[in-house]
Amino acid sequence: MRKKNIYRKGLLDILRSLLIPIVFTIVVMGMIIYGLQQTEASSRAEGLKILEDSIRRAIITAYAVEGRYPDSVAHIQEHYGIHIDSSRYIVHYQVFASNVLPNVTVIEVR
């Protein structure tokens, strides 16, 4: 009677032993990529909100200091330290009157 060599593996056994780690690695990498995409989207949305809030605070500060709302975004940038990255954001600033809070809309450029 011939003894089987328990240390000898066939090609199918080798593939099975490699398949589980490979699939696990692919799943983990997919989860990491998905998490990074979600983080990036959240970061962009937060940046947009922070810029819009900063502009609104600067407008209110200008009204408190000057007695009127600024007539342009350039005035806010020049006198109140607001930096707007024009390659990433478009700011729509609509003034109705000097004593009425302007309408501010910030849009992200894709």
N, CA, C and O atoms as CSV, one atom per row, in Angstrom:
chain,resi,resn,atom,element,x,y,z
A,1,MET,N,N,0.821,-1.156,0.000
A,1,MET,CA,C,0.000,0.000,0.000
A,1,MET,C,C,0.886,1.248,0.000
A,1,MET,O,O,1.890,1.336,0.706
A,2,ARG,N,N,0.477,2.169,-0.797
A,2,ARG,CA,C,1.246,3.374,-0.972
A,2,ARG,C,C,0.750,4.468,-0.045
A,2,ARG,O,O,-0.456,4.669,0.098
A,3,LYS,N,N,1.674,5.171,0.583
A,3,LYS,CA,C,1.300,6.266,1.473
A,3,LYS,C,C,1.204,7.570,0.683
A,3,LYS,O,O,2.005,7.853,-0.208
A,4,LYS,N,N,0.199,8.340,1.046
A,4,LYS,CA,C,0.053,9.648,0.415
A,4,LYS,C,C,0.968,10.641,1.119
A,4,LYS,O,O,1.138,10.614,2.338
A,5,ASN,N,N,1.530,11.489,0.332
A,5,ASN,CA,C,2.368,12.548,0.883
A,5,ASN,C,C,1.458,13.718,1.260
A,5,ASN,O,O,0.873,14.365,0.392
A,6,ILE,N,N,1.349,13.976,2.538
A,6,ILE,CA,C,0.442,15.026,2.995
A,6,ILE,C,C,0.998,16.437,2.738
A,6,ILE,O,O,0.269,17.422,2.850
A,7,TYR,N,N,2.243,16.526,2.405
A,7,TYR,CA,C,2.859,17.827,2.143
A,7,TYR,C,C,2.764,18.233,0.677
A,7,TYR,O,O,3.135,19.351,0.321
A,8,ARG,N,N,2.292,17.373,-0.142
A,8,ARG,CA,C,2.207,17.648,-1.567
A,8,ARG,C,C,0.826,18.228,-1.865
A,8,ARG,O,O,-0.198,17.594,-1.610
A,9,LYS,N,N,0.821,19.430,-2.401
A,9,LYS,CA,C,-0.439,20.092,-2.711
A,9,LYS,C,C,-0.599,20.177,-4.223
A,9,LYS,O,O,0.364,20.364,-4.968
A,10,GLY,N,N,-1.817,20.038,-4.635
A,10,GLY,CA,C,-2.116,20.186,-6.042
A,10,GLY,C,C,-2.359,21.647,-6.389
A,10,GLY,O,O,-2.421,22.509,-5.513
A,11,LEU,N,N,-2.491,21.901,-7.652
A,11,LEU,CA,C,-2.709,23.266,-8.131
A,11,LEU,C,C,-4.014,23.839,-7.574
A,11,LEU,O,O,-4.078,25.014,-7.212
A,12,LEU,N,N,-5.045,23.009,-7.510
A,12,LEU,CA,C,-6.323,23.464,-6.979
A,12,LEU,C,C,-6.219,23.863,-5.513
A,12,LEU,O,O,-6.823,24.855,-5.104
A,13,ASP,N,N,-5.478,23.125,-4.729
A,13,ASP,CA,C,-5.295,23.465,-3.319
A,13,ASP,C,C,-4.532,24.786,-3.150
A,13,ASP,O,O,-4.843,25.582,-2.264
A,14,ILE,N,N,-3.557,25.001,-3.986
A,14,ILE,CA,C,-2.781,26.247,-3.925
A,14,ILE,C,C,-3.675,27.434,-4.277
A,14,ILE,O,O,-3.628,28.467,-3.609
A,15,LEU,N,N,-4.495,27.290,-5.331
A,15,LEU,CA,C,-5.399,28.366,-5.715
A,15,LEU,C,C,-6.410,28.675,-4.616
A,15,LEU,O,O,-6.714,29.842,-4.371
A,16,ARG,N,N,-6.931,27.654,-3.956
A,16,ARG,CA,C,-7.877,27.863,-2.864
A,16,ARG,C,C,-7.221,28.614,-1.703
A,16,ARG,O,O,-7.836,29.487,-1.092
A,17,SER,N,N,-5.991,28.272,-1.412
A,17,SER,CA,C,-5.315,28.923,-0.289
A,17,SER,C,C,-4.970,30.387,-0.608
A,17,SER,O,O,-4.825,31.200,0.305
A,18,LEU,N,N,-4.842,30.718,-1.877
A,18,LEU,CA,C,-4.553,32.100,-2.268
A,18,LEU,C,C,-5.818,32.916,-2.501
A,18,LEU,O,O,-5.800,34.140,-2.365
A,19,LEU,N,N,-6.897,32.263,-2.844
A,19,LEU,CA,C,-8.123,32.960,-3.205
A,19,LEU,C,C,-8.711,33.765,-2.037
A,19,LEU,O,O,-9.127,34.908,-2.227
A,20,ILE,N,N,-8.748,33.201,-0.873
A,20,ILE,CA,C,-9.335,33.885,0.291
A,20,ILE,C,C,-8.568,35.164,0.641
A,20,ILE,O,O,-9.200,36.205,0.819
A,21,PRO,N,N,-7.234,35.132,0.747
A,21,PRO,CA,C,-6.517,36.395,1.037
A,21,PRO,C,C,-6.668,37.442,-0.071
A,21,PRO,O,O,-6.740,38.638,0.212
A,22,ILE,N,N,-6.715,37.002,-1.315
A,22,ILE,CA,C,-6.854,37.945,-2.422
A,22,ILE,C,C,-8.228,38.613,-2.372
A,22,ILE,O,O,-8.327,39.832,-2.511
A,23,VAL,N,N,-9.276,37.833,-2.177
A,23,VAL,CA,C,-10.622,38.389,-2.085
A,23,VAL,C,C,-10.731,39.319,-0.881
A,23,VAL,O,O,-11.321,40.394,-0.985
A,24,PHE,N,N,-10.184,38.929,0.231
A,24,PHE,CA,C,-10.194,39.761,1.432
A,24,PHE,C,C,-9.483,41.090,1.172
A,24,PHE,O,O,-9.983,42.144,1.565
A,25,THR,N,N,-8.333,41.049,0.520
A,25,THR,CA,C,-7.572,42.258,0.212
A,25,THR,C,C,-8.362,43.177,-0.711
A,25,THR,O,O,-8.374,44.392,-0.513
A,26,ILE,N,N,-9.021,42.609,-1.716
A,26,ILE,CA,C,-9.815,43.410,-2.641
A,26,ILE,C,C,-10.987,44.076,-1.912
A,26,ILE,O,O,-11.282,45.248,-2.146
A,27,VAL,N,N,-11.642,43.337,-1.042
A,27,VAL,CA,C,-12.765,43.899,-0.281
A,27,VAL,C,C,-12.290,45.028,0.628
A,27,VAL,O,O,-12.933,46.076,0.692
A,28,VAL,N,N,-11.194,44.834,1.320
A,28,VAL,CA,C,-10.657,45.867,2.216
A,28,VAL,C,C,-10.250,47.107,1.419
A,28,VAL,O,O,-10.523,48.231,1.839
A,29,MET,N,N,-9.602,46.908,0.277
A,29,MET,CA,C,-9.201,48.049,-0.558
A,29,MET,C,C,-10.439,48.807,-1.060
A,29,MET,O,O,-10.435,50.037,-1.109
A,30,GLY,N,N,-11.478,48.087,-1.427
A,30,GLY,CA,C,-12.717,48.723,-1.860
A,30,GLY,C,C,-13.336,49.556,-0.753
A,30,GLY,O,O,-13.823,50.659,-0.996
A,31,MET,N,N,-13.318,49.029,0.460
A,31,MET,CA,C,-13.863,49.771,1.596
A,31,MET,C,C,-13.044,51.025,1.871
A,31,MET,O,O,-13.612,52.067,2.199
A,32,ILE,N,N,-11.742,50.950,1.747
A,32,ILE,CA,C,-10.870,52.106,1.963
A,32,ILE,C,C,-11.138,53.178,0.913
A,32,ILE,O,O,-11.243,54.359,1.242
A,33,ILE,N,N,-11.247,52.771,-0.344
A,33,ILE,CA,C,-11.502,53.727,-1.423
A,33,ILE,C,C,-12.863,54.394,-1.233
A,33,ILE,O,O,-12.988,55.606,-1.412
A,34,TYR,N,N,-13.871,53.622,-0.876
A,34,TYR,CA,C,-15.199,54.179,-0.625
A,34,TYR,C,C,-15.154,55.179,0.539
A,34,TYR,O,O,-15.759,56.248,0.461
A,35,GLY,N,N,-14.460,54.842,1.582
A,35,GLY,CA,C,-14.335,55.741,2.736
A,35,GLY,C,C,-13.635,57.039,2.375
A,35,GLY,O,O,-14.036,58.108,2.834
A,36,LEU,N,N,-12.590,56.959,1.555
A,36,LEU,CA,C,-11.874,58.163,1.131
A,36,LEU,C,C,-12.763,59.053,0.265
A,36,LEU,O,O,-12.718,60.277,0.382
A,37,GLN,N,N,-13.564,58.446,-0.598
A,37,GLN,CA,C,-14.476,59.232,-1.431
A,37,GLN,C,C,-15.523,59.936,-0.579
A,37,GLN,O,O,-15.855,61.094,-0.833
A,38,GLN,N,N,-16.041,59.250,0.422
A,38,GLN,CA,C,-17.035,59.857,1.302
A,38,GLN,C,C,-16.420,60.996,2.115
A,38,GLN,O,O,-17.055,62.028,2.330
A,39,THR,N,N,-15.191,60.802,2.560
A,39,THR,CA,C,-14.491,61.840,3.317
A,39,THR,C,C,-14.249,63.068,2.456
A,39,THR,O,O,-14.415,64.198,2.916
A,40,GLU,N,N,-13.860,62.849,1.211
A,40,GLU,CA,C,-13.617,63.971,0.295
A,40,GLU,C,C,-14.908,64.745,0.032
A,40,GLU,O,O,-14.905,65.976,0.048
A,41,ALA,N,N,-16.003,64.039,-0.207
A,41,ALA,CA,C,-17.285,64.704,-0.456
A,41,ALA,C,C,-17.721,65.504,0.769
A,41,ALA,O,O,-18.218,66.622,0.641
A,42,SER,N,N,-17.537,64.940,1.934
A,42,SER,CA,C,-17.905,65.621,3.168
A,42,SER,C,C,-17.030,66.861,3.379
A,42,SER,O,O,-17.517,67.905,3.814
A,43,SER,N,N,-15.758,66.740,3.073
A,43,SER,CA,C,-14.826,67.854,3.228
A,43,SER,C,C,-15.184,69.000,2.279
A,43,SER,O,O,-15.132,70.166,2.669
A,44,ARG,N,N,-15.545,68.674,1.041
A,44,ARG,CA,C,-15.930,69.718,0.092
A,44,ARG,C,C,-17.193,70.427,0.540
A,44,ARG,O,O,-17.283,71.651,0.450
A,45,ALA,N,N,-18.163,69.678,1.017
A,45,ALA,CA,C,-19.413,70.287,1.493
A,45,ALA,C,C,-19.152,71.177,2.702
A,45,ALA,O,O,-19.742,72.250,2.822
A,46,GLU,N,N,-18.284,70.743,3.584
A,46,GLU,CA,C,-17.960,71.532,4.773
A,46,GLU,C,C,-17.213,72.808,4.393
A,46,GLU,O,O,-17.451,73.858,4.988
A,47,GLY,N,N,-16.319,72.733,3.416
A,47,GLY,CA,C,-15.606,73.918,2.945
A,47,GLY,C,C,-16.547,74.945,2.359
A,47,GLY,O,O,-16.380,76.145,2.572
A,48,LEU,N,N,-17.537,74.475,1.619
A,48,LEU,CA,C,-18.541,75.362,1.044
A,48,LEU,C,C,-19.342,76.062,2.134
A,48,LEU,O,O,-19.587,77.266,2.057
A,49,LYS,N,N,-19.742,75.315,3.134
A,49,LYS,CA,C,-20.525,75.875,4.247
A,49,LYS,C,C,-19.691,76.877,5.049
A,49,LYS,O,O,-20.195,77.932,5.433
A,50,ILE,N,N,-18.441,76.561,5.299
A,50,ILE,CA,C,-17.562,77.461,6.053
A,50,ILE,C,C,-17.377,78.780,5.302
A,50,ILE,O,O,-17.421,79.851,5.907
A,51,LEU,N,N,-17.170,78.703,3.993
A,51,LEU,CA,C,-16.993,79.935,3.214
A,51,LEU,C,C,-18.257,80.784,3.246
A,51,LEU,O,O,-18.186,81.996,3.448
A,52,GLU,N,N,-19.406,80.160,3.050
A,52,GLU,CA,C,-20.660,80.907,3.060
A,52,GLU,C,C,-20.907,81.552,4.431
A,52,GLU,O,O,-21.326,82.707,4.509
A,53,ASP,N,N,-20.650,80.810,5.498
A,53,ASP,CA,C,-20.816,81.368,6.853
A,53,ASP,C,C,-19.840,82.519,7.106
A,53,ASP,O,O,-20.206,83.517,7.726
A,54,SER,N,N,-18.612,82.384,6.633
A,54,SER,CA,C,-17.612,83.444,6.817
A,54,SER,C,C,-18.022,84.719,6.096
A,54,SER,O,O,-17.868,85.820,6.625
A,55,ILE,N,N,-18.542,84.564,4.890
A,55,ILE,CA,C,-18.987,85.737,4.137
A,55,ILE,C,C,-20.155,86.413,4.857
A,55,ILE,O,O,-20.196,87.638,4.965
A,56,ARG,N,N,-21.094,85.616,5.345
A,56,ARG,CA,C,-22.244,86.195,6.051
A,56,ARG,C,C,-21.804,86.926,7.332
A,56,ARG,O,O,-22.317,88.002,7.638
A,57,ARG,N,N,-20.860,86.343,8.072
A,57,ARG,CA,C,-20.367,87.011,9.282
A,57,ARG,C,C,-19.664,88.314,8.933
A,57,ARG,O,O,-19.816,89.314,9.634
A,58,ALA,N,N,-18.886,88.302,7.841
A,58,ALA,CA,C,-18.191,89.525,7.419
A,58,ALA,C,C,-19.183,90.596,6.993
A,58,ALA,O,O,-18.964,91.780,7.248
A,59,ILE,N,N,-20.266,90.193,6.350
A,59,ILE,CA,C,-21.300,91.163,5.945
A,59,ILE,C,C,-21.933,91.812,7.174
A,59,ILE,O,O,-22.126,93.027,7.218
A,60,ILE,N,N,-22.249,90.994,8.161
A,60,ILE,CA,C,-22.864,91.521,9.386
A,60,ILE,C,C,-21.882,92.399,10.158
A,60,ILE,O,O,-22.272,93.424,10.716
A,61,THR,N,N,-20.616,92.003,10.192
A,61,THR,CA,C,-19.591,92.823,10.841
A,61,THR,C,C,-19.451,94.161,10.131
A,61,THR,O,O,-19.328,95.200,10.779
A,62,ALA,N,N,-19.469,94.142,8.799
A,62,ALA,CA,C,-19.367,95.384,8.033
A,62,ALA,C,C,-20.542,96.298,8.340
A,62,ALA,O,O,-20.375,97.513,8.439
A,63,TYR,N,N,-21.720,95.726,8.491
A,63,TYR,CA,C,-22.897,96.537,8.810
A,63,TYR,C,C,-22.755,97.168,10.194
A,63,TYR,O,O,-23.125,98.323,10.404
A,64,ALA,N,N,-22.213,96.394,11.134
A,64,ALA,CA,C,-22.033,96.910,12.494
A,64,ALA,C,C,-20.979,98.016,12.530
A,64,ALA,O,O,-21.125,98.988,13.270
A,65,VAL,N,N,-19.927,97.873,11.741
A,65,VAL,CA,C,-18.835,98.849,11.753
A,65,VAL,C,C,-19.152,100.068,10.899
A,65,VAL,O,O,-18.921,101.202,11.317
A,66,GLU,N,N,-19.684,99.833,9.694
A,66,GLU,CA,C,-19.853,100.914,8.727
A,66,GLU,C,C,-21.271,101.486,8.695
A,66,GLU,O,O,-21.486,102.568,8.150
A,67,GLY,N,N,-22.225,100.782,9.265
A,67,GLY,CA,C,-23.602,101.265,9.258
A,67,GLY,C,C,-24.367,100.935,7.990
A,67,GLY,O,O,-25.504,101.375,7.822
A,68,ARG,N,N,-23.768,100.176,7.107
A,68,ARG,CA,C,-24.433,99.750,5.872
A,68,ARG,C,C,-23.810,98.423,5.424
A,68,ARG,O,O,-22.690,98.083,5.806
A,69,TYR,N,N,-24.545,97.704,4.624
A,69,TYR,CA,C,-24.020,96.439,4.107
A,69,TYR,C,C,-23.072,96.719,2.950
A,69,TYR,O,O,-23.279,97.675,2.203
A,70,PRO,N,N,-22.035,95.902,2.790
A,70,PRO,CA,C,-21.086,96.116,1.692
A,70,PRO,C,C,-21.773,95.987,0.334
A,70,PRO,O,O,-22.705,95.202,0.161
A,71,ASP,N,N,-21.288,96.778,-0.624
A,71,ASP,CA,C,-21.908,96.749,-1.944
A,71,ASP,C,C,-21.310,95.700,-2.875
A,71,ASP,O,O,-21.821,95.483,-3.973
A,72,SER,N,N,-20.228,95.044,-2.443
A,72,SER,CA,C,-19.625,94.008,-3.289
A,72,SER,C,C,-18.827,93.019,-2.441
A,72,SER,O,O,-18.489,93.278,-1.286
A,73,VAL,N,N,-18.547,91.895,-3.055
A,73,VAL,CA,C,-17.720,90.884,-2.395
A,73,VAL,C,C,-16.280,91.380,-2.298
A,73,VAL,O,O,-15.569,91.056,-1.347
A,74,ALA,N,N,-15.858,92.160,-3.276
A,74,ALA,CA,C,-14.493,92.698,-3.250
A,74,ALA,C,C,-14.256,93.550,-2.005
A,74,ALA,O,O,-13.171,93.512,-1.425
A,75,HIS,N,N,-15.249,94.303,-1.599
A,75,HIS,CA,C,-15.133,95.130,-0.387
A,75,HIS,C,C,-14.929,94.241,0.846
A,75,HIS,O,O,-14.129,94.561,1.725
A,76,ILE,N,N,-15.651,93.141,0.900
A,76,ILE,CA,C,-15.509,92.198,2.022
A,76,ILE,C,C,-14.117,91.579,2.024
A,76,ILE,O,O,-13.483,91.450,3.071
A,77,GLN,N,N,-13.658,91.202,0.849
A,77,GLN,CA,C,-12.333,90.588,0.754
A,77,GLN,C,C,-11.241,91.581,1.149
A,77,GLN,O,O,-10.285,91.223,1.837
A,78,GLU,N,N,-11.387,92.797,0.721
A,78,GLU,CA,C,-10.354,93.795,0.978
A,78,GLU,C,C,-10.301,94.236,2.439
A,78,GLU,O,O,-9.214,94.398,2.994
A,79,HIS,N,N,-11.456,94.432,3.065
A,79,HIS,CA,C,-11.486,95.016,4.401
A,79,HIS,C,C,-11.712,94.029,5.549
A,79,HIS,O,O,-11.432,94.357,6.702
A,80,TYR,N,N,-12.208,92.838,5.256
A,80,TYR,CA,C,-12.573,91.922,6.341
A,80,TYR,C,C,-11.878,90.569,6.259
A,80,TYR,O,O,-12.298,89.626,6.930
A,81,GLY,N,N,-10.834,90.453,5.462
A,81,GLY,CA,C,-9.976,89.276,5.467
A,81,GLY,C,C,-10.584,87.999,4.928
A,81,GLY,O,O,-10.127,86.910,5.275
A,82,ILE,N,N,-11.594,88.100,4.097
A,82,ILE,CA,C,-12.191,86.898,3.507
A,82,ILE,C,C,-11.411,86.555,2.250
A,82,ILE,O,O,-11.183,87.408,1.392
A,83,HIS,N,N,-11.004,85.291,2.150
A,83,HIS,CA,C,-10.309,84.803,0.958
A,83,HIS,C,C,-11.227,83.824,0.240
A,83,HIS,O,O,-11.694,82.846,0.824
A,84,ILE,N,N,-11.476,84.104,-1.033
A,84,ILE,CA,C,-12.328,83.229,-1.839
A,84,ILE,C,C,-11.467,82.638,-2.946
A,84,ILE,O,O,-10.912,83.363,-3.772
A,85,ASP,N,N,-11.362,81.324,-2.952
A,85,ASP,CA,C,-10.611,80.619,-3.994
A,85,ASP,C,C,-11.498,80.557,-5.237
A,85,ASP,O,O,-12.387,79.711,-5.333
A,86,SER,N,N,-11.248,81.458,-6.181
A,86,SER,CA,C,-12.115,81.547,-7.361
A,86,SER,C,C,-11.986,80.341,-8.286
A,86,SER,O,O,-12.831,80.146,-9.159
A,87,SER,N,N,-10.965,79.546,-8.113
A,87,SER,CA,C,-10.862,78.329,-8.923
A,87,SER,C,C,-11.757,77.221,-8.371
A,87,SER,O,O,-12.027,76.241,-9.065
A,88,ARG,N,N,-12.218,77.369,-7.134
A,88,ARG,CA,C,-13.079,76.349,-6.519
A,88,ARG,C,C,-14.508,76.814,-6.272
A,88,ARG,O,O,-15.431,76.000,-6.256
A,89,TYR,N,N,-14.699,78.130,-6.077
A,89,TYR,CA,C,-16.020,78.632,-5.699
A,89,TYR,C,C,-16.424,79.847,-6.536
A,89,TYR,O,O,-15.592,80.654,-6.950
A,90,ILE,N,N,-17.729,79.942,-6.766
A,90,ILE,CA,C,-18.321,81.126,-7.375
A,90,ILE,C,C,-19.253,81.718,-6.316
A,90,ILE,O,O,-20.084,81.016,-5.739
A,91,VAL,N,N,-19.100,83.015,-6.075
A,91,VAL,CA,C,-19.932,83.691,-5.085
A,91,VAL,C,C,-20.864,84.643,-5.816
A,91,VAL,O,O,-20.429,85.554,-6.520
A,92,HIS,N,N,-22.155,84.408,-5.632
A,92,HIS,CA,C,-23.173,85.300,-6.192
A,92,HIS,C,C,-23.641,86.198,-5.046
A,92,HIS,O,O,-24.186,85.730,-4.046
A,93,TYR,N,N,-23.414,87.492,-5.221
A,93,TYR,CA,C,-23.699,88.473,-4.175
A,93,TYR,C,C,-24.695,89.482,-4.744
A,93,TYR,O,O,-24.364,90.255,-5.643
A,94,GLN,N,N,-25.891,89.466,-4.220
A,94,GLN,CA,C,-26.943,90.329,-4.741
A,94,GLN,C,C,-27.376,91.330,-3.668
A,94,GLN,O,O,-27.872,90.954,-2.606
A,95,VAL,N,N,-27.174,92.614,-3.976
A,95,VAL,CA,C,-27.512,93.694,-3.049
A,95,VAL,C,C,-28.823,94.326,-3.497
A,95,VAL,O,O,-28.998,94.660,-4.669
A,96,PHE,N,N,-29.740,94.485,-2.546
A,96,PHE,CA,C,-31.006,95.155,-2.832
A,96,PHE,C,C,-30.927,96.626,-2.408
A,96,PHE,O,O,-31.267,97.522,-3.181
A,97,ALA,N,N,-30.478,96.861,-1.184
A,97,ALA,CA,C,-30.308,98.218,-0.657
A,97,ALA,C,C,-29.229,98.164,0.425
A,97,ALA,O,O,-28.880,97.089,0.911
A,98,SER,N,N,-28.710,99.323,0.793
A,98,SER,CA,C,-27.608,99.351,1.757
A,98,SER,C,C,-28.042,98.977,3.171
A,98,SER,O,O,-27.200,98.694,4.024
A,99,ASN,N,N,-29.351,98.972,3.425
A,99,ASN,CA,C,-29.829,98.618,4.763
A,99,ASN,C,C,-30.572,97.276,4.793
A,99,ASN,O,O,-31.210,96.942,5.792
A,100,VAL,N,N,-30.489,96.504,3.693
A,100,VAL,CA,C,-31.122,95.181,3.606
A,100,VAL,C,C,-30.021,94.139,3.412
A,100,VAL,O,O,-29.144,94.291,2.561
A,101,LEU,N,N,-30.085,93.083,4.214
A,101,LEU,CA,C,-29.071,92.024,4.131
A,101,LEU,C,C,-28.991,91.461,2.720
A,101,LEU,O,O,-29.999,91.004,2.180
A,102,PRO,N,N,-27.799,91.486,2.111
A,102,PRO,CA,C,-27.639,90.971,0.744
A,102,PRO,C,C,-27.872,89.454,0.684
A,102,PRO,O,O,-27.703,88.739,1.672
A,103,ASN,N,N,-28.255,89.003,-0.480
A,103,ASN,CA,C,-28.425,87.582,-0.726
A,103,ASN,C,C,-27.087,87.016,-1.204
A,103,ASN,O,O,-26.528,87.490,-2.193
A,104,VAL,N,N,-26.574,86.003,-0.503
A,104,VAL,CA,C,-25.280,85.406,-0.833
A,104,VAL,C,C,-25.490,83.941,-1.170
A,104,VAL,O,O,-26.110,83.197,-0.410
A,105,THR,N,N,-24.964,83.537,-2.318
A,105,THR,CA,C,-24.998,82.133,-2.715
A,105,THR,C,C,-23.587,81.732,-3.113
A,105,THR,O,O,-22.949,82.412,-3.916
A,106,VAL,N,N,-23.102,80.641,-2.561
A,106,VAL,CA,C,-21.781,80.123,-2.898
A,106,VAL,C,C,-21.981,78.805,-3.630
A,106,VAL,O,O,-22.684,77.913,-3.154
A,107,ILE,N,N,-21.351,78.697,-4.796
A,107,ILE,CA,C,-21.469,77.507,-5.623
A,107,ILE,C,C,-20.077,76.941,-5.854
A,107,ILE,O,O,-19.128,77.680,-6.115
A,108,GLU,N,N,-19.970,75.635,-5.757
A,108,GLU,CA,C,-18.678,74.984,-5.977
A,108,GLU,C,C,-18.481,74.723,-7.469
A,108,GLU,O,O,-19.379,74.224,-8.147
A,109,VAL,N,N,-17.304,75.065,-7.966
A,109,VAL,CA,C,-16.944,74.794,-9.355
A,109,VAL,C,C,-16.403,73.372,-9.398
A,109,VAL,O,O,-15.538,73.006,-8.602
A,110,ARG,N,N,-16.903,72.591,-10.309
A,110,ARG,CA,C,-16.454,71.183,-10.408
A,110,ARG,C,C,-15.359,71.039,-11.393
A,110,ARG,O,O,-14.861,69.934,-11.606
